[in-house]
């Protein structure tokens, strides 16, 4: 516990080092990205495919293909996902789930006969929410990244920068007072809003263009729901200290599932 507190106080304790692998009682194997990544993961209530991929540093599209999940990206509580894919066409799924096949393309990415899954009536299904568009609330001058326009997610100064060595920080930490606004750094769809990832507290993940996702952690309040579309600059949350010992915003950008330095994308101040 002391080490966890020291990690949070000095920067940011990475969630991958404190994942719920032991809770799932799976065999741990060495991974090129995360040393303690499990081979399988049992879906729990509140999970989304995106949050599971985020937890283990995976591209959600690769995770879907490895488990023969179609482009709805829908998963079911109790379902077993394989994090080291791909699996065979007769994919192993949770008891009571029957797979059937169909072909469906995805933005230039080919999929061969991905199955749709029909859960048992007693299975607990994870459903997307209705779509709501938030009004634009600009924070600062934007920066372009291919088809994206990035802007700062909060007004506070950066107190901890990105680092993939030593005291790992997969994003940046920004100073702020509890209740100050958190803004969407680019337009996209909310694919996770909850507190199920250890080390992130109240977390929002936004999918921008399938290649880039961003995350906003430690919020005191969240104002968006999963499957909502948000504009760049929309107020999505308020700064807090959930999941950490200091009031701040932890912000990440991931490209194809891998953390990248947000300061390379955000406009200079």
C-alpha positions as CSV (number, residue, x, y, z in Angstrom):
1,X,0.0,0.0,0.0
2,X,2.9,2.4,0.8
3,X,4.4,1.8,-2.6
4,X,1.0,2.4,-4.3
5,X,0.6,5.7,-2.5
6,X,4.2,6.8,-3.3
7,X,3.6,6.0,-6.9
8,X,0.4,8.1,-7.1
9,X,2.0,10.9,-5.2
10,X,5.1,11.1,-7.3
11,X,3.4,10.8,-10.6
12,X,0.9,8.1,-11.8
13,X,0.7,4.5,-10.8
14,X,0.1,2.6,-14.1
15,X,-3.0,0.5,-14.1
16,X,-1.2,-2.4,-15.9
17,X,0.9,-3.0,-12.8
18,X,-2.2,-3.3,-10.7
19,X,-4.6,-5.1,-13.0
20,X,-7.4,-7.4,-11.9
21,X,-5.6,-10.5,-13.3
22,X,-5.5,-12.2,-9.9
23,X,-9.2,-11.5,-9.4
24,X,-9.9,-13.4,-12.7
25,X,-7.6,-16.3,-11.5
26,X,-5.9,-16.8,-14.8
27,X,-2.4,-17.9,-15.6
28,X,0.0,-14.9,-16.0
29,X,2.4,-14.9,-18.9
30,X,5.2,-12.5,-20.0
31,X,4.1,-10.0,-22.7
32,X,6.1,-7.7,-24.9
33,X,3.9,-4.8,-23.6
34,X,2.9,-5.8,-20.1
35,X,4.8,-8.4,-18.1
36,X,1.8,-9.5,-16.1
37,X,-0.8,-9.6,-18.9
38,X,-3.1,-12.6,-18.5
39,X,-3.9,-15.0,-21.4
40,X,-7.6,-14.6,-20.8
41,X,-10.0,-12.2,-19.2
42,X,-13.5,-12.9,-17.9
43,X,-15.9,-10.0,-18.7
44,X,-17.4,-8.2,-15.7
45,X,-20.4,-5.9,-15.4
46,X,-19.4,-2.4,-16.5
47,X,-16.6,-3.6,-18.8
48,X,-16.5,-2.6,-22.4
49,X,-14.2,-4.0,-25.1
50,X,-12.5,-0.7,-25.1
51,X,-11.8,-0.6,-21.4
52,X,-10.4,-4.1,-21.4
53,X,-8.2,-3.3,-24.4
54,X,-7.1,-0.1,-22.5
55,X,-6.3,-2.1,-19.4
56,X,-3.8,-4.3,-21.2
57,X,-2.4,-1.9,-23.8
58,X,-4.2,-3.6,-26.7
59,X,-5.8,-2.3,-29.9
60,X,-9.5,-2.9,-29.4
61,X,-9.8,-3.9,-33.1
62,X,-7.2,-6.6,-32.7
63,X,-8.9,-7.8,-29.5
64,X,-12.2,-8.0,-31.3
65,X,-10.7,-9.9,-34.2
66,X,-8.9,-12.3,-31.9
67,X,-12.2,-13.2,-30.3
68,X,-14.4,-13.2,-33.4
69,X,-16.4,-10.2,-32.2
70,X,-18.3,-8.3,-34.9
71,X,-18.2,-4.6,-35.4
72,X,-20.9,-3.9,-32.8
73,X,-18.0,-4.7,-30.3
74,X,-20.6,-5.9,-27.9
75,X,-19.5,-8.2,-25.1
76,X,-21.4,-10.0,-22.3
77,X,-20.8,-10.3,-18.6
78,X,-19.3,-13.7,-17.9
79,X,-17.8,-14.0,-21.4
80,X,-14.1,-15.1,-21.6
81,X,-11.9,-13.1,-23.9
82,X,-8.6,-14.3,-25.2
83,X,-5.9,-11.6,-25.0
84,X,-3.4,-13.6,-26.9
85,X,-5.2,-14.2,-30.2
86,X,-6.4,-15.1,-32.7
87,X,-8.6,-18.0,-31.7
88,X,-10.2,-20.6,-34.0
89,X,-13.5,-20.0,-35.8
90,X,-15.1,-22.1,-33.2
91,X,-14.3,-19.4,-30.6
92,X,-14.6,-20.4,-27.0
93,X,-17.2,-18.3,-25.3
94,X,-19.0,-18.4,-22.0
95,X,-21.6,-21.1,-21.4
96,X,-24.9,-20.4,-22.9
97,X,-23.6,-18.2,-25.7
98,X,-24.1,-19.5,-29.3
99,X,-22.0,-18.1,-32.1
100,X,-23.2,-17.7,-35.7
101,X,-21.1,-16.3,-38.6
102,X,-21.6,-13.4,-41.0
103,X,-19.2,-11.3,-43.1
104,X,-18.9,-7.5,-42.4
105,X,-16.2,-5.1,-43.4
106,X,-14.7,-2.3,-41.2
107,X,-13.1,0.8,-42.6
108,X,-10.6,-1.1,-44.8
109,X,-9.9,-3.7,-42.2
110,X,-10.9,-7.2,-43.5
111,X,-12.7,-9.6,-41.2
112,X,-13.4,-13.2,-42.2
113,X,-16.7,-14.5,-41.0
114,X,-17.0,-12.8,-37.6
115,X,-19.8,-14.3,-35.5
116,X,-22.6,-12.6,-33.8
117,X,-23.3,-13.9,-30.3
118,X,-26.7,-14.7,-28.9
119,X,-26.4,-14.8,-25.1
120,X,-28.4,-17.0,-22.8
121,X,-31.5,-15.2,-21.5
122,X,-29.9,-15.3,-18.0
123,X,-26.7,-13.7,-19.2
124,X,-26.1,-10.1,-18.3
125,X,-25.8,-8.0,-21.5
126,X,-23.8,-4.8,-21.7
127,X,-25.8,-2.3,-23.7
128,X,-24.8,0.9,-25.3
129,X,-26.5,4.2,-24.4
130,X,-28.4,6.6,-26.5
131,X,-26.3,9.2,-28.5
132,X,-26.3,12.8,-27.3
133,X,-24.2,15.6,-28.9
134,X,-22.6,18.1,-26.5
135,X,-22.0,21.7,-27.5
136,X,-18.5,23.0,-28.2
137,X,-16.7,24.8,-25.4
138,X,-13.2,25.8,-26.6
139,X,-10.2,25.6,-24.3
140,X,-7.2,26.7,-26.5
141,X,-5.9,26.9,-30.0
142,X,-6.1,23.4,-31.6
143,X,-3.5,21.3,-33.2
144,X,-4.1,19.0,-36.2
145,X,-3.1,15.3,-36.1
146,X,-4.1,13.7,-39.5
147,X,-7.9,14.2,-39.4
148,X,-8.0,15.2,-35.7
149,X,-7.8,18.6,-34.1
150,X,-6.4,18.3,-30.6
151,X,-6.8,20.8,-27.8
152,X,-6.0,20.9,-24.1
153,X,-8.4,18.9,-21.9
154,X,-8.1,21.3,-18.9
155,X,-6.6,24.7,-18.0
156,X,-4.1,23.7,-15.4
157,X,-0.4,23.4,-15.8
158,X,1.3,20.1,-16.4
159,X,2.8,18.7,-13.2
160,X,4.0,15.3,-14.5
161,X,5.0,14.5,-18.1
162,X,4.8,11.3,-20.2
163,X,7.5,8.7,-19.5
164,X,7.8,5.1,-20.7
165,X,10.9,4.3,-18.5
166,X,11.6,4.4,-14.8
167,X,8.6,6.0,-13.0
168,X,6.2,5.1,-15.9
169,X,3.5,7.7,-16.7
170,X,1.4,6.7,-19.8
171,X,0.1,10.3,-20.1
172,X,0.4,13.6,-18.4
173,X,-1.0,14.9,-15.1
174,X,-2.5,18.4,-15.0
175,X,-3.0,20.5,-11.9
176,X,-6.5,21.6,-11.0
177,X,-9.0,22.3,-8.3
178,X,-11.8,19.9,-7.6
179,X,-14.8,20.8,-9.8
180,X,-12.9,22.5,-12.5
181,X,-14.0,21.5,-16.0
182,X,-12.5,18.7,-18.1
183,X,-13.0,19.0,-21.9
184,X,-12.9,16.5,-24.7
185,X,-9.5,17.0,-26.4
186,X,-11.0,16.1,-29.8
187,X,-14.3,15.1,-31.3
188,X,-15.3,11.5,-30.9
189,X,-17.5,8.9,-29.2
190,X,-17.5,8.0,-25.5
191,X,-16.7,4.3,-25.4
192,X,-16.1,4.0,-21.6
193,X,-17.4,6.0,-18.6
194,X,-17.0,4.3,-15.2
195,X,-14.6,3.4,-12.4
196,X,-13.7,-0.2,-13.3
197,X,-10.0,0.3,-14.1
198,X,-7.8,0.3,-11.0
199,X,-5.6,3.4,-10.8
200,X,-7.8,5.6,-12.9
201,X,-10.7,6.4,-10.6
202,X,-13.7,7.8,-12.5
203,X,-12.5,7.4,-16.1
204,X,-13.7,8.5,-19.5
205,X,-12.3,7.0,-22.8
206,X,-13.2,8.6,-26.1
207,X,-12.7,7.0,-29.5
208,X,-11.8,9.6,-32.0
209,X,-11.1,8.0,-35.4
210,X,-10.5,4.3,-34.6
211,X,-6.8,5.0,-34.6
212,X,-6.6,7.4,-31.7
213,X,-8.3,7.2,-28.3
214,X,-8.0,9.5,-25.3
215,X,-8.6,9.1,-21.6
216,X,-9.5,11.4,-18.7
217,X,-9.0,10.0,-15.2
218,X,-9.6,10.9,-11.5
219,X,-12.7,12.9,-12.2
220,X,-15.0,13.9,-9.4
221,X,-18.1,14.0,-11.7
222,X,-18.7,12.5,-15.2
223,X,-21.3,14.2,-17.5
224,X,-21.3,11.8,-20.4
225,X,-22.5,8.3,-21.0
226,X,-21.1,5.5,-23.1
227,X,-22.0,5.8,-26.8
228,X,-22.5,9.5,-26.7
229,X,-20.9,11.7,-29.4
230,X,-19.0,14.7,-28.2
231,X,-17.5,17.7,-29.9
232,X,-14.0,18.9,-29.3
233,X,-14.1,21.2,-26.3
234,X,-17.3,19.7,-24.8
235,X,-17.3,19.6,-21.0
236,X,-17.3,15.9,-20.2
237,X,-16.3,15.8,-16.5
238,X,-14.9,17.7,-13.5
239,X,-11.5,17.4,-12.0
240,X,-11.2,15.3,-8.8
241,X,-9.0,12.9,-7.0
242,X,-10.8,9.6,-7.5
243,X,-8.3,6.7,-7.6
244,X,-5.4,8.9,-6.5
245,X,-4.1,10.9,-3.6
246,X,-3.9,14.3,-5.4
247,X,-6.6,16.4,-7.1
248,X,-5.6,16.4,-10.8
249,X,-6.5,15.3,-14.3
250,X,-4.6,12.4,-15.7
251,X,-4.8,12.6,-19.5
252,X,-3.7,10.0,-22.1
253,X,-3.6,9.6,-25.8
254,X,-3.2,6.1,-27.4
255,X,-2.5,5.3,-31.0
256,X,-3.5,1.8,-32.1
257,X,-3.7,0.8,-28.5
258,X,-0.2,2.1,-27.5
259,X,0.4,5.1,-25.2
260,X,2.0,8.1,-26.9
261,X,3.2,11.4,-25.5
262,X,0.2,13.8,-25.4
263,X,2.6,16.8,-25.6
264,X,3.4,15.9,-29.2
265,X,-0.2,16.4,-30.1
266,X,-1.5,19.2,-27.9
267,X,-0.9,22.9,-28.9
268,X,2.0,24.7,-27.3
269,X,1.1,27.1,-24.5
